[in-house]
Amino acid sequence: MTKELVQRSRAAIASPLPGWGAPEYTGWIDEQMSWKETCYFGDWSFLAALVVEGRDALRMFSDFSVNTFARFDIGQAKHAIQCDENGKVISEGILHRLGDNRFLITATPALYFGYRAAEGNYDVDAKFVDWFFYQIQGPKALELVERAAGQSLRDIGFMRSRTIKVGDHDVVALRQGMSGERGGFELQGPKGKIAGDVRDTLLGLGREVGIRRLGSRSAMINHLEAWYPTANQHYLPAIFGTSMRGYLDYLKSSKPAAQNFPEASRGFLATQAAPRNVSGSYEASDIGEYYRSPIELGWRTNIKCDHEFLGRPALEAEIADPKRVGVTVEFNPDDIVAVFASFLKEGEHYDFMEFPHCQRSAMHASKIMKAGTLVGFSTMPAYSYFYRKMLSISCVDIAHAHDGEAVEVVWGEPQHKQIALRATVRGVPYKKDNRRAAL
């Protein structure tokens, strides 16, 4: 039923996230070092954003999210995750409580809850909005945002927000940490006529602290180091089976437009409405083999079974007896050199390994082997200049999820010349998580 949805061609895959800006601004090495040494400005304004209001809003989020809502304060945000009945991730993103019954949700959950609201089973009003999302991340981020706001922000807790002034404009400052560093903020607000002013103010003030703009060649590297698996890169959203046919029909219909879906996010919508191309040495017989659970993606602590939600029985069973968990795989540098060296020699070469990160939207699954047995899956390798390592977001069997475990990753499409890359299992995140450090 779903086998035909798995496309193995990589030739026509578009840029991973339309609207992300230039591939590079000051060079990908310089930009990668920004979240270690100074800070970066990253523009995530292409993401879908949905404002939901109404007395049933929180009940709707609770019915379809693995997270607890026993406490959810105004001004608080959560990494909200939605699953299908089998406990596989449909969507995940940031849910932000703006008022008693007013919420903002971004990325793939914006589309998913746009669909749930359109079904009419909840007393809610859902409208897509055209907001800007500017991330200021890195060790100098707090200094810069405080300078822009003209006030101390050191009392803002992790995943909490406050409205500040940037120039003459009111802006929501949400403390989060896409770089994995303390004091990172995402500045948000309706685009209107102010987005350009806010951007220019931040970049202007940022020159004093060495700010860098983040291009698409480096943007996914902080996801890799700080462990932020991403749909259509590290897993396929579990939406291509018959149980989610209604959602797929919604994505392909005019209903998002009727909910005020902004033109700026059209590219993002298009990436969700059709199954992605896939690559890698693992050749699935069913598209469901590219789905992942929150546990396999390293989000076990987000799951709270204190309420009923779609997928709860499956996740409870997996929590009791997990099979695979998320890990970082660190590749042997000599074997990576051998892949590149094959292009400088006569004869058949190995599949090209893009550097520092694949610039195409493709789910990648390479086989992870131990003593000739399949024990997990590696996503697309990518290069961290700071660590001087090729790494990948991966999942492996529990028995092989120990730090330092030696494995092999089969690199190359099934019909191409392949090489067994020596690799080592490491924990997640690969980079120390400093996001919650006191300010």
C-alpha positions as CSV (number, residue, x, y, z in Angstrom):
1,M,0.0,0.0,0.0
2,T,2.7,2.5,0.8
3,K,5.7,1.0,-0.9
4,E,5.2,3.2,-4.0
5,L,5.5,6.3,-1.9
6,V,9.2,5.7,-1.2
7,Q,11.2,7.5,-3.9
8,R,14.9,6.8,-4.1
9,S,15.8,9.5,-6.6
10,R,17.9,12.4,-5.2
11,A,18.2,14.4,-8.4
12,A,15.2,16.8,-8.0
13,I,15.2,17.4,-4.3
14,A,14.8,21.1,-3.5
15,S,16.6,23.3,-0.9
16,P,15.6,21.9,2.5
17,L,13.8,25.0,3.8
18,P,12.8,27.7,1.4
19,G,13.2,31.2,2.9
20,W,16.2,30.3,5.0
21,G,18.3,32.9,3.2
22,A,21.7,32.6,1.6
23,P,23.7,29.3,1.8
24,E,26.5,31.4,3.4
25,Y,27.1,35.0,4.6
26,T,30.6,35.1,6.0
27,G,31.5,31.5,5.2
28,W,30.2,28.3,6.8
29,I,33.2,27.8,9.0
30,D,32.9,31.3,10.4
31,E,29.2,30.9,10.9
32,Q,29.6,27.5,12.7
33,M,32.0,29.1,15.2
34,S,29.5,31.9,16.0
35,W,27.5,29.9,18.5
36,K,30.7,28.9,20.3
37,E,32.3,32.3,20.3
38,T,29.9,35.1,19.7
39,C,26.3,34.7,18.5
40,Y,24.3,34.3,15.3
41,F,21.2,35.8,13.8
42,G,19.0,33.1,12.3
43,D,15.8,33.8,10.4
44,W,13.1,31.1,10.8
45,S,10.2,33.3,9.5
46,F,9.4,30.8,6.8
47,L,7.8,28.5,9.4
48,A,4.1,28.1,9.5
49,A,2.6,29.8,12.5
50,L,-1.0,29.3,13.9
51,V,-2.8,31.3,16.5
52,V,-5.5,29.3,18.3
53,E,-8.0,30.9,20.5
54,G,-11.1,29.6,22.3
55,R,-12.3,27.7,25.4
56,D,-11.3,24.3,23.9
57,A,-7.9,25.3,22.7
58,L,-5.9,23.6,25.6
59,R,-8.1,20.5,25.4
60,M,-7.4,20.2,21.7
61,F,-3.6,20.4,22.3
62,S,-3.8,17.9,25.1
63,D,-5.8,15.4,23.1
64,F,-3.1,15.1,20.5
65,S,0.2,15.9,22.3
66,V,2.4,13.7,24.4
67,N,3.2,16.6,26.7
68,T,1.6,17.3,30.1
69,F,-0.5,20.4,30.5
70,A,-1.0,20.0,34.2
71,R,0.9,23.3,34.4
72,F,1.1,25.6,31.5
73,D,1.6,29.3,32.5
74,I,0.9,32.3,30.3
75,G,4.2,33.2,28.7
76,Q,5.5,29.6,28.9
77,A,6.4,27.5,25.9
78,K,6.7,23.8,25.4
79,H,8.3,21.5,22.8
80,A,5.0,19.9,21.9
81,I,5.0,16.5,20.1
82,Q,2.1,14.8,18.3
83,C,2.0,11.1,17.3
84,D,-0.2,8.7,15.4
85,E,-1.9,5.7,16.9
86,N,1.3,3.7,16.7
87,G,3.3,6.2,18.7
88,K,5.2,7.6,15.7
89,V,5.9,11.3,15.4
90,I,3.5,13.2,13.1
91,S,4.7,16.7,14.0
92,E,6.6,18.6,16.7
93,G,7.4,22.2,17.4
94,I,7.0,25.1,19.9
95,L,3.7,25.7,21.5
96,H,3.6,29.1,23.3
97,R,0.8,30.2,25.6
98,L,0.1,33.9,25.0
99,G,-3.0,34.3,27.1
100,D,-5.7,32.4,29.1
101,N,-7.1,30.8,25.9
102,R,-4.7,32.1,23.3
103,F,-1.8,30.1,21.9
104,L,0.8,30.3,19.2
105,I,2.2,27.1,17.6
106,T,4.8,26.9,14.9
107,A,6.3,24.5,12.3
108,T,4.6,21.2,11.5
109,P,2.2,21.3,14.5
110,A,0.8,24.6,13.1
111,L,-0.4,22.6,10.1
112,Y,-1.6,19.6,12.1
113,F,-3.6,21.7,14.5
114,G,-4.9,23.8,11.6
115,Y,-6.4,20.5,10.4
116,R,-7.8,19.5,13.8
117,A,-9.4,22.9,14.2
118,A,-10.9,22.7,10.8
119,E,-12.5,19.4,11.7
120,G,-14.9,21.4,13.9
121,N,-14.8,19.1,17.0
122,Y,-13.4,21.9,19.2
123,D,-14.7,25.4,20.0
124,V,-11.7,27.2,18.8
125,D,-10.8,29.9,16.2
126,A,-7.6,29.0,14.4
127,K,-5.8,31.4,12.0
128,F,-2.4,31.2,10.4
129,V,-0.4,34.3,10.9
130,D,2.6,36.0,9.2
131,W,5.1,36.4,12.0
132,F,8.8,36.8,12.1
133,F,11.0,34.5,14.2
134,Y,14.5,35.7,14.7
135,Q,16.9,33.6,16.7
136,I,19.8,35.2,18.5
137,Q,21.9,32.3,19.8
138,G,25.4,31.8,21.3
139,P,27.4,33.0,24.3
140,K,26.9,36.7,23.4
141,A,23.2,36.4,22.7
142,L,22.0,37.6,26.1
143,E,24.3,40.7,26.0
144,L,22.9,41.6,22.6
145,V,19.2,41.1,23.4
146,E,19.6,43.0,26.7
147,R,21.2,45.9,24.8
148,A,18.4,45.8,22.2
149,A,15.7,45.7,24.9
150,G,17.4,48.3,27.2
151,Q,16.7,46.2,30.2
152,S,17.9,43.1,32.1
153,L,16.4,39.8,30.9
154,R,18.2,37.6,33.5
155,D,15.1,36.8,35.4
156,I,13.4,35.0,32.4
157,G,13.4,31.3,32.8
158,F,14.1,28.7,30.1
159,M,11.2,28.5,27.7
160,R,9.6,31.6,29.2
161,S,8.9,34.9,27.5
162,R,8.4,38.6,28.0
163,T,7.4,41.5,25.7
164,I,10.2,43.9,25.1
165,K,10.9,47.0,23.0
166,V,13.3,46.7,20.1
167,G,13.6,50.2,18.8
168,D,10.0,51.5,18.7
169,H,8.5,48.0,18.3
170,D,6.9,45.6,20.8
171,V,8.5,42.1,20.3
172,V,8.0,38.9,22.2
173,A,11.4,37.6,23.6
174,L,11.2,33.8,24.1
175,R,14.2,32.3,25.9
176,Q,15.2,29.1,24.3
177,G,18.4,27.5,23.1
178,M,18.7,26.2,19.5
179,S,22.5,26.5,19.9
180,G,22.5,24.6,23.2
181,E,23.9,27.7,24.9
182,R,22.5,29.8,27.8
183,G,20.7,33.0,27.2
184,G,19.6,32.2,23.6
185,F,16.4,34.0,22.5
186,E,13.9,33.9,19.7
187,L,12.3,37.3,19.0
188,Q,8.8,37.0,17.6
189,G,6.0,39.2,16.3
190,P,3.7,40.0,13.5
191,K,5.7,41.0,10.4
192,G,3.7,44.0,9.3
193,K,6.1,46.8,8.7
194,I,8.3,46.1,11.6
195,A,10.2,42.9,10.8
196,G,12.9,44.7,8.7
197,D,13.4,47.3,11.4
198,V,13.8,44.7,14.1
199,R,16.3,42.7,12.0
200,D,18.3,45.8,11.1
201,T,18.5,46.9,14.7
202,L,19.7,43.5,15.9
203,L,22.3,43.2,13.2
204,G,23.5,46.8,13.8
205,L,23.9,46.3,17.6
206,G,25.3,42.9,17.0
207,R,28.3,44.2,15.2
208,E,29.8,45.2,18.6
209,V,29.7,41.5,19.8
210,G,30.7,39.9,16.5
211,I,27.3,38.7,15.4
212,R,27.1,36.5,12.3
213,R,24.1,35.7,10.0
214,L,23.4,32.0,9.8
215,G,23.2,30.5,6.3
216,S,21.6,27.3,5.3
217,R,24.9,25.4,5.0
218,S,25.5,25.8,8.7
219,A,21.9,26.0,10.1
220,M,21.5,22.3,10.5
221,I,24.9,21.8,12.2
222,N,23.6,23.2,15.5
223,H,20.6,20.9,15.2
224,L,23.2,18.1,15.0
225,E,25.4,19.2,17.8
226,A,22.6,20.2,20.2
227,W,20.3,17.3,19.2
228,Y,17.3,18.7,17.4
229,P,16.0,16.0,15.0
230,T,14.1,17.6,12.2
231,A,11.2,16.3,10.0
232,N,12.1,15.3,6.4
233,Q,15.8,15.3,7.4
234,H,16.1,12.8,10.3
235,Y,12.7,11.2,10.2
236,L,9.6,11.1,8.0
237,P,6.4,12.5,9.6
238,A,4.0,9.6,10.2
239,I,1.2,11.0,7.9
240,F,1.3,8.8,4.8
241,G,-0.9,5.9,5.9
242,T,-4.6,5.5,5.6
243,S,-5.3,6.7,9.1
244,M,-3.9,10.2,8.2
245,R,-5.6,10.5,4.8
246,G,-7.8,13.3,6.1
247,Y,-4.8,15.3,7.2
248,L,-3.1,14.8,3.8
249,D,-6.2,15.8,2.0
250,Y,-6.3,19.0,4.2
251,L,-2.7,19.8,3.3
252,K,-3.4,19.5,-0.4
253,S,-6.7,21.5,-0.2
254,S,-7.6,25.1,-0.1
255,K,-8.4,24.9,3.6
256,P,-5.1,26.3,4.9
257,A,-5.6,29.4,2.7
258,A,-9.1,29.7,4.2
259,Q,-7.5,29.9,7.6
260,N,-5.3,32.8,6.4
261,F,-2.2,30.7,5.5
262,P,0.5,33.3,4.6
263,E,2.2,33.3,1.2
264,A,5.6,33.5,2.9
265,S,5.1,29.9,4.2
266,R,4.0,28.3,1.0
267,G,7.3,26.5,0.5
268,F,7.1,25.1,4.0
269,L,3.6,23.8,3.3
270,A,4.7,22.1,0.1
271,T,7.5,20.2,1.9
272,Q,4.9,18.6,4.2
273,A,2.2,17.7,1.7
274,A,4.0,15.0,-0.1
275,P,6.4,12.1,0.9
276,R,10.0,13.1,0.8
277,N,12.6,11.4,-1.3
278,V,14.9,9.1,0.7
279,S,18.5,8.1,0.4
280,G,20.9,5.8,2.1
281,S,21.9,2.2,2.2
282,Y,18.7,1.0,4.0
283,E,16.0,0.2,1.5
284,A,12.6,0.1,3.2
285,S,9.8,-2.0,1.9
286,D,7.2,0.3,3.5
287,I,7.4,4.0,4.1
288,G,6.5,3.4,7.8
289,E,10.0,2.1,8.3
290,Y,11.2,5.7,8.1
291,Y,8.9,6.9,10.9
292,R,10.3,7.3,14.4
293,S,8.9,7.5,17.9
294,P,9.7,10.2,20.4
295,I,11.9,7.7,22.2
296,E,13.9,6.9,19.1
297,L,14.4,10.6,18.6
298,G,15.6,11.3,22.1
299,W,12.5,12.9,23.5
300,R,11.5,10.3,26.1
301,T,11.2,13.0,28.9
302,N,8.6,14.9,26.9
303,I,6.1,12.0,27.2
304,K,3.8,12.3,30.2
305,C,1.0,9.8,30.5
306,D,-1.1,11.9,32.9
307,H,-3.8,12.4,30.2
308,E,-5.4,10.6,27.3
309,F,-3.8,11.4,23.9
310,L,-3.5,9.8,20.5
311,G,-0.8,7.2,20.5
312,R,-0.6,6.8,24.3
313,P,-1.1,3.0,24.5
314,A,1.7,2.5,22.0
315,L,4.1,4.8,23.7
316,E,3.3,3.3,27.1
317,A,4.3,-0.1,25.7
318,E,7.5,1.3,24.2
319,I,8.4,3.0,27.5
320,A,8.0,-0.3,29.3
321,D,10.1,-2.2,26.7
322,P,12.1,0.2,24.4
323,K,13.8,-1.3,21.4
324,R,15.8,1.6,20.1
325,V,17.0,5.0,21.4
326,G,18.5,8.1,19.9
327,V,22.3,8.5,19.8
328,T,25.0,10.5,18.0
329,V,27.2,8.5,15.7
330,E,30.8,9.7,15.3
331,F,32.6,8.6,12.2
332,N,36.2,7.4,11.8
333,P,38.0,10.2,10.0
334,D,40.2,7.9,7.9
335,D,37.1,6.2,6.4
336,I,35.5,9.6,5.6
337,V,38.8,10.6,3.8
338,A,38.5,7.4,1.8
339,V,35.0,8.4,0.5
340,F,36.4,11.7,-0.7
341,A,39.6,10.2,-2.0
342,S,37.6,7.9,-4.3
343,F,36.7,10.9,-6.4
344,L,40.4,11.6,-7.1
345,K,41.1,8.1,-8.4
346,E,40.3,6.1,-11.5
347,G,37.5,3.6,-11.2
348,E,34.1,3.6,-9.4
349,H,33.7,6.1,-6.6
350,Y,31.6,6.0,-3.5
351,D,28.4,8.1,-3.2
352,F,29.3,11.7,-2.6
353,M,29.0,12.9,1.0
354,E,27.9,16.5,1.1
355,F,29.9,18.9,3.2
356,P,29.3,20.3,5.7
357,H,25.6,19.3,5.4
358,C,23.3,18.1,2.7
359,Q,21.4,21.0,1.2
360,R,18.5,19.0,0.0
361,S,15.3,17.9,1.7
362,A,15.7,14.2,2.0
363,M,15.2,11.6,4.6
364,H,18.5,9.6,4.9
365,A,18.8,6.1,6.5
366,S,22.1,4.2,6.3
367,K,22.3,0.8,7.9
368,I,24.2,0.6,11.3
369,M,25.7,-2.8,11.6
370,K,27.3,-4.8,14.4
371,A,29.0,-8.1,13.6
372,G,26.9,-8.4,10.4
373,T,23.6,-7.6,12.1
374,L,21.4,-4.5,11.5
375,V,21.3,-2.6,14.8
376,G,20.0,0.8,13.8
377,F,19.9,3.7,11.4
378,S,22.2,6.7,10.7
379,T,20.8,9.8,9.1
380,M,22.9,12.1,6.8
381,P,26.4,12.6,8.1
382,A,27.4,16.2,8.6
383,Y,30.6,18.0,9.6
384,S,31.1,20.0,12.8
385,Y,34.1,22.3,12.3
386,F,34.4,22.9,16.1
387,Y,34.7,19.2,16.9
388,R,36.5,18.4,13.6
389,K,34.1,15.4,13.3
390,M,31.6,13.9,10.9
391,L,28.6,13.1,13.0
392,S,25.0,11.9,12.5
393,I,21.7,11.9,14.4
394,S,21.0,8.2,14.7
395,C,19.0,5.5,16.6
396,V,20.3,2.1,17.6
397,D,19.1,-0.9,19.5
398,I,19.2,-0.5,23.3
399,A,21.9,-3.2,23.6
400,H,24.3,-1.1,21.5
401,A,23.5,2.4,22.8
402,H,26.5,2.6,25.1
403,D,28.9,5.5,24.8
404,G,32.0,4.2,23.0
405,E,30.3,1.3,21.3
406,A,32.0,0.4,18.0
407,V,29.7,0.0,15.0
408,E,29.8,0.2,11.2
409,V,27.7,2.4,9.0
410,V,27.1,1.2,5.4
411,W,27.5,4.2,3.1
412,G,26.1,4.1,-0.4
413,E,22.9,3.5,-2.2
414,P,21.9,-0.2,-2.5
415,Q,22.9,-0.5,-6.2
416,H,26.1,1.6,-5.8
417,K,29.6,0.9,-4.5
418,Q,29.4,0.8,-0.8
419,I,31.9,1.2,2.1
420,A,31.6,0.2,5.8
421,L,32.4,3.3,7.7
422,R,33.8,2.6,11.2
423,A,31.9,4.6,13.8
424,T,31.5,5.1,17.5
425,V,28.2,5.6,19.4
426,R,28.0,8.8,21.5
427,G,25.4,10.3,23.7
428,V,22.9,13.1,23.1
429,P,23.3,15.9,22.8
430,Y,26.9,15.7,21.5
431,K,27.5,19.2,22.7
432,K,27.0,19.9,26.4
433,D,23.5,21.3,27.0
434,N,23.9,24.8,28.6
435,R,20.4,26.0,27.7
436,R,19.0,26.0,31.3
437,A,22.0,27.5,33.0
438,A,21.1,30.4,35.2
439,L,21.5,33.9,33.7
